[in-house]
Amino acid sequence: MSEKQKKKRSFPTAFTVLAIILVLAAVLTYIVPSGQFSKLTYDDSTNEFVITDHENNVTTEPATQEVLDRLQIQLSLDKFTEGVIKKPIAIPGTYQRIEQKPQGFLDVLKAPITGALDTANIMLFVFILGGIIGIINKIGAFDAGMAALSKRTKGKEFLLVTLVFVLTTLGGTTFGLAEETIAFYPILMPIFLLSGFDVLTCIAAIYMGSSIGTMFSTINPFATVIASNAAGISFTEGLTFRIVTLVLASIITLAYMYWYAKKVNKDATKSYVYADKEEIHKRFLGEYDSNSEKEFTWRRRLCLLIFATAFPVLIWGVSRGGWWFEEMSALFLGVALLLMFFSGLSEKDAVNTFIAGAGDLVGVVLTIGLARSINIVMDNGFISDTLLYYSTEFVAGMGKGTFAIAQLLIFSVLGFFIPSSSGLAVLSMPIMAPLADTVGLSREVVINAYNWGQGWMSFITPTGLILVTLEMAGTTFDKWLKYILPLMGIIGVFSAVMLVINTMF
C-alpha cells in the first residue's frame, strides 16, 4: 500500500473527532427542546434557601425541613446546613420549557476558547509535567532506570500490569482518581513498552483501572457519597454489595487484559497498534538502546527518586488534603525546580529543556480545551435538564428489573451530556431516587445505576478523558474502540445482571 493510500485511510486525529462531536452537539441544541428545572441552593450566611426558576427569577425561603417537604425534596435539612450538599439541587416537578437556545456558528467558534479558559489549570499541570519529562529524558535518567528495572521484572511482566491496575482502581473507588492519572503515562509508558506490552495495555492498566474504580465506586466522595447524600440515604447502604461487584469487575477486566497481552506476546502482529509500533517506540523510548545501557549514576537515581516521590504526595494531597490542579501543579513545579538544580545541566540548558518538554505536550493540552468546549455548547443550549425530564417520564410505571436496567441506560446517556459525576448526582438524584420508592426498590439501586451507567460510558465518551489519554499515548480512537468494545460489552452485561440481582435484596 502506498503512503498516499495510508494517509487517505487513516483514522481522524483526536482534534477532528472532537470537532465533529462539537458540531453535532451544536446541532442537538436545535433539535432537543431547551428546558430547566428550578434549582435550590442553601445560603449559610442568611440560613435561607435560594430558589432560581426557569426564568432566572430568584426567591428565598427559610431553611426549614417543612420547606424541603413542600418542595418534594426528600432530603434532611442537615444535608444543607452541614455543607454536605453545596451545588444547586433540581426541584422535582418544576421542569419548564424555555425559549430555544440553539448554538450557532459563532457560539461553536467561541466554545473552544471558553473551554481552554475553563481548563487552564489542567493545561498548566500538563505543561509542567511535560517540562519535567523533558529534563529527565535529557539527563538519561529514564533510560538508565528502565534498563535497571527491565532486568528485575524479566519473566514477571504482567505483575506490573496487575500492580498498576490495582493501585489505580483503589484510587478510583476511594477518592475518584481520574484526571490525576495524566501524570502517570510519561513515566509508565516506556516501562510497559520495554516489558513487551503495547501502548493499549498501558492505557488499559491506568485508564481502565481508574475507570473501573470510579464506575464501581465504594466510598468515592465525588460519586457514591455525594449521590447518596443527594438521594437521602447513607453511602454505607449497600457498601458490601458494591465491594463484591468491584472485585468481580476488576477480575473480569484483568482477565481481558491478560488475554490480549498474551495474544500480542505470542504474535506481535496481533496488536491493534502494530502498524504504529515503530512510531510509538520512537516517541517514548527515543534513542534508547538496550545494548548500550547508560550508567545508573547517583544523579540519575536522585532525579528519578525526586520525581517518583511526587506521586505518593500527589495521592495524599488529592485524597486527604483537598488538593486540586492548582496544588498539584505547584507540587510538580517544585519537582521541576529541584530537577533543574540536581540535573547537572547549565541554567540555560535546563530552562530550554523544560520549555521544549512542555512544548511536546501542546497537542494534549489543546485536546483538553476542545473536549470541554462540547460540554459548554450543550450547557448553553439548556438541553441537559430536558434529557433528565424525559428520562423520568420514560421509567414511570416500570417493573423492578426493567426499571433498574432502564436507569442504567439512562445514566449512560446522561453521563455523556453531564460528564461531572458530582454535577450529575446533585442534578438527578432528587428527581430519580424517589422513583425507586414508587416501584418498591431501595434507592441504593438508583445510586448503583448512576455510578455504573456513567462509568460504563466513560470507557469511550469523547467528552471525558479518553481522547486526551490517546493523544498523550500517540494512538487513535479507532484503535482504542477495537480494543475496548468487547470488554465494554462484557462489563455492560455484568452490570445489568448485578443490578437486577441488587433489586432482589
N, C-alpha and C positions, 0 to 999 in steps of 0.2 A: 504494500500500500504506500502511495506517495505521501510526502509530507503535507502536500496541499489537501489530500483527502482526509488525513488525520485531523487537520485543523478544522475542516468542514464538519466532521462528525463529532468533534469534541463537545463535551457537556459544558453548558454555560458556567461562568465563574459565580462565586457567591454574590458578587455585586449585581450581576444580571438577574440571578434568581430573585434576590431581594427587590430589585427594581420592578420586576414583573409582578411580584406579590403586592408591592406598594400601589401599583396601578389598579390591580384587582380589588384591593381594599378600598380605593377611591371609588371604583365602580359600585361596590356594595353600598356605599353611602347614598347612592341614587336609587338603589333597589329596596334595601331594608328600611322600613319606616323609622324615623327618629323618634325617640321617646325617653322619658325619665321617670324614675320613682322619686318621691320626695325623700330627702335624706335628713337624718337626725345625728347631731353631734352634741357632745357634752362640754359645756364651758365651766371649767373648775373655778374660774375667778369669780363667777356670779352664781355658781351652783344652779345653772339652768340648762335645759335642753334647747338647742338652737335648731329649728326646722327650716329647711330650704325646699320650696316646692318646685314644680316643673317650670314655673315662670320666674324662678330665682327670687321669689318673694320670701323674706325672712321673718319668721315669728319665733317667739320664745315661750317656753312652758316651764313651770317649776320642775326641778329634777326630783320626781317622786315615782314610786312604784305604780301609783294609780295612773299616771300619765302613760307609762310604758304599757300597762294593761289595756288602756283605752286605745292606744295606737296599734294594738295586737303585736307588740314586740315582746316575745316571750322570753325575756331576759331579766335577771335580777338587777336591781339598781346598783349594787356594789360593783358590778362588772364595769360600770362607767366611773363611779366615784373613786374607785381604787386604781384607775388608769389601765385596766386590763384591755378595754376596747377604746382605741383612740381615733380610729378612722370613721368616716361617715357610715352610718347604718341605713340600708334601704328600708323604708317603712312599707310593710305589706299592704296590698290593696290600694296603693296610691299611684300606680303607673298611669301615665297620661301621654298621649301622642303630642308631639310638639312640631313646630314648623320644620320641614325637612332641611337638613344641614349638609347638602352634597358638597364634597370636596373637589374643587375644580383644579385646573392646570396649575395655577399659581400656588394653591394650597399644597399640591403634590411636590412642587419645586421647593417650597419653604420647609416642608416636613423634615428632610434630611438635615437641614441647618439646625432646626429646633431639636432634632434628635441628637445631634452632636453636642449641643449645649447641655441637654439633659443628661448625657452620659459622659460629660467631660471628666468626671472623677475616675470613671473606669478607664477611659482613654489614657489619662495621665499615668495610671497604675501600669498599664500595658507598656507604655513608652519607657518608663523607668525599668521595668523588667527586661525589656529588650536591650537597654543600655548595659545592664548587669551581665546579661548573657554575652554581649559583645566583649566585655572586659575579660570574662572567664575564658572565652574562646581564644582571645588574643594571647593570653599568657600560657595557653596549652594545658590549663588545669583540667578541663573536661576530658581531653584526650588521655592524659595520664591517669585520671581517676577511672575512666571507663576501661582502660586496659587492665588495671588492678582488679576492678570489680568483675570483669568477664572471666577472669581466672577462678575466682571464688564461687561463681554461680554456675560454672560449667556442669551440665548434667542435671541441674535443678532449676532450669529456666522458668518453668511455669509457676514455681513458687513466687517469683517476682510478680507475675500477673495476679496471682491469688492475694498476695500481701497488699498490693496497691488497690485492688478491687475491694478487699475487706475494709481497709482503712478509709477509703472514700465513701463506702457505703455507711460505715459508722458515722462519719462526718455528716452525711446527708440526712440520716434518720434522727440524729440528735440535735444538730444545730443548723441544718439546712445548707450544708456545704454545696455550693453551685458555682457562682461567678469566680470564687476564690481559686477554683481548680485551673484557671487560666495560667496561673503561675507554675503549675506542675509540668506542663508539656515540654518547655525548653530543656528541662533537666532530665526528664524521664524518657523522652522520645529517643535520644541517642542510645540510652541504655537498652531499651526494648529492641531497637534495630540491631545492635551488636549481639543481643541474645538470640537473634534469629527470627524475631517476630516482625510482622509487617506493621505499617502505620495504623491500620484499622484495629489491631489487637490492643495497641497502646491507647487509642482513643476509647475503645470499649472499657478497658480496665479503669480509666479515670472517669470518663463521662458517664458510662453506664453504672459505675459504682455509685457516684453521687446521685444519678437519676433514680436508680433502684432504691437507694436510701431515702431520698425525698419523696418518691412515689409511695413507698410503704413506710411512711413516717411513723415513728413511735412516740417521740416526745419533742419533735421539731417545733420550736415556739412560733415559727413563721408559717406553719401549716396546720398540723394537728391541734396544737394548743389554742391558737387564735380562732380556728374554725370551731372547736369545741366550745370555747367561750361564747362565740357569736351564735352558736346553736343552743346555748343554755344548758350544757351538760359539762361534767368534769372530763378533762382529757384522759384521765385514768380509766374511764369507762371503755371496755373492750381492748385494753392495753395488751393483755396476754394473747388475744386473737391476732392483733397486729404484729406482735413479735414473731409468732409462728408463721404468719404469712410472709413477713420479711425474710425469714430464714429460708423458707421454701423457694421464694422468688430468687434469692441470691444463689441458691444451689442450681436452679434452672439456668440462670444467666451464666454462671461459671462453667457449667457443663457445655453450654453452647459455645462459649469462648474457647474451651479446651478442644472441642470437636474441630472448630475452624483452624485453630493454631496447629493441631496435629496434621490436618489436611495440608496446610501450607508447608509444614516442616517436611512432609514426605515428598511433596512436589511443589516447588516454589511458583510454578506457573498457575497453580490453583488460586493464588492470591488475587483478590479482586482489584488490587492496585499494582499488579505485576508490571504492567506497561509503564508505570511511573516510578518503578523501584530505583532506577539509577538517579533520577532527578531528586527523589526524596532523600536518598542516602547522601547525595552531594549537599543537599540543603542542611541536613542535621549532623552529618559526620564530617563534612568539609573535606579536608585533605588527610583525614585520619587513616593511618596505615598500621595494621596490627603487627606487621613485620618490622616496623621501626618505632618501637614504643618510646615515648618521652618519659624521662625520669620523673618519678613522683616525689618532687622536692618538697622541703618544708614549706616553701612559699605557696606552692600549688595546693598542698594539703590544707594550709591555713585558709586560703581563699575559698576552697570548697567547704570547709567547716563553717566559715562565717555565713556563706550562702545557705547551707543546709540548716543552720541554727535558726534562720529566719522563719522556717516553716512551722516548727512547733510553737514559736512565739506568735505567728500569724493565727494558728488554730486556736491558741489560748485567747488571743485578743477578740476574735470573732465570736467564739463560743461563750466566753466569760466576761470579757472586758467591754462589750458593747461597741466594738470597732466596726467601721465601715471603710469605704475605699480611701477616705482621707487619711485615716490612721494607718491603713495597710500601705499606702503609698509612702507615707512618712517612714515607716519601718524599712521599706526597700530602698528608699533614698539614703537612709543611714547606712545600709549594707553597701550601697554603691560607693559612698564616700570612703568607707573602710577598705573596700576592694581597691579603689584607686590608690590609697595610701600604701597598702601592702603588696600591690601588684609588681612593683619594681619598674613600672613604666614612668616616663617623664610626665610632668603635669600636662603638657600639650598633647602628648600621645594618648594619655589616659582619657582626657576630655573628648578628643576627637573619636576615640574608640567607642566611648559611651554614646556619643551622638550618632555614630554610624550604626551601632547596635539598635538604638531606638528607631532609626530610620528603616531598619529591616522589617519592623512591625507596623509600618504605616498602613498596609493593606488590612491587617487585622483591626486596627483602630477605626478605620473608615467603615468597616463592616459593622462594628458595634453601633455607630451612629445611624447607619442606614436601617438596621434592624429595628431600632427604636422608632424610626420615622413611621413605620407601618402602624404601630400602636397609636401614635399621635393622630394619624389620619382617621383611624376608627373611633378614637375618643372624641375627636372634634366633630365626627358625624353623628354622635349620640346614638349608636346602634347597639351598644352592649346591654343597656337596660332592656331594650326591645327583645333581644335574644333571650334574656333571662325571663321576661314576662311570658313569651311564647313557650318557653321550656316548662314553666309551672302549669300552663294550660295543657300541655301535652301529657303530663304524667298524672293528671287528675283522674281518679277513679280506677287506677290500675290495680292488679293483684300484687301480692308481696314480691314474688320473684321477678315479675315483669317490671315492677316499679324500681327495684334495685338495679337491674340491668339498664333500664332506661335512664336512670340517674347517672350511671357510669358513662353512657354515651353522651348525655347532655353535658357533663362536666369535661369530657374530652373536647367537645366543640367549644364550650365557653373558655377552656384553657388556652385555645388558640387566640381568642379575641381579648382575653384578660390574662396575660401571662404571669402577673404578680400573684403568688399564692395567697398572700395576706389580703390583697385587694379583692380577689375573687371570693375569699372566705367571708369578709365582712359585708360584701355586697349581696351575696347569695344566701348565706345561712339563715338570716332572719326570715327569709321567704321560703326556702327549700326545706329546712329542717322540720318545721311544723307539718309539712305534707306527710312526713313519716308517721305522725300521730294518726292521720286520717285512714291509714291502711294497717294500723296496728303494729308498726315496727318501731324499734328503738332508733333514736336519732343518730346513734353510732353508725348505722348503715349509711346514712347520708354523708357523714364525715368520711367514711371509707370510700364511698363512691366519688366524692370530691377529690380526695387525695389520689386515688388510683386512676381516675379519669384524666385529671390534669397531668399527672405524672406520666401516664402512658403516652399522651400526645406529645410530651416534651422530648420523646425519643427522636422525633422528626420535625417538630414545628420550627419553621424558619425564623419566627419572631423571637425565639428563645436563644439559647447559647450554641446550638449545634453548628450553624453556619460560621459563627466566629471561631469555633473549635476547628472546623475543617479548614478554614483559611489559615489558621496557625499551623495546622499539621501538613498543609500543602497538598490536600486532596479535594475531590469534588463531591457534591451532594449525591450524584447518581451512584458513586461507589459505596457511599455510606448506606444509601437505601438498599442496595443489593445485599449488603451485609446485615442490616438491622431488621428488615421487614419480616424475615422468617421468625426471628426472636420476638419481634413485636406482636406477631400473630399468636405465638405461644403464650406470652405474658398476658395478652388480652383475654384469651380463653381462660387462662388460670385465674385472672382477676374476676371474671364473670362468675366462674364456678365458686370461688371463695366468697364472693358477695352473696350469692344465693345461699351458701352454707350459713353465712352470717345472719340471714333472715330467719334461720331456724332456731336461734338461741333466744 
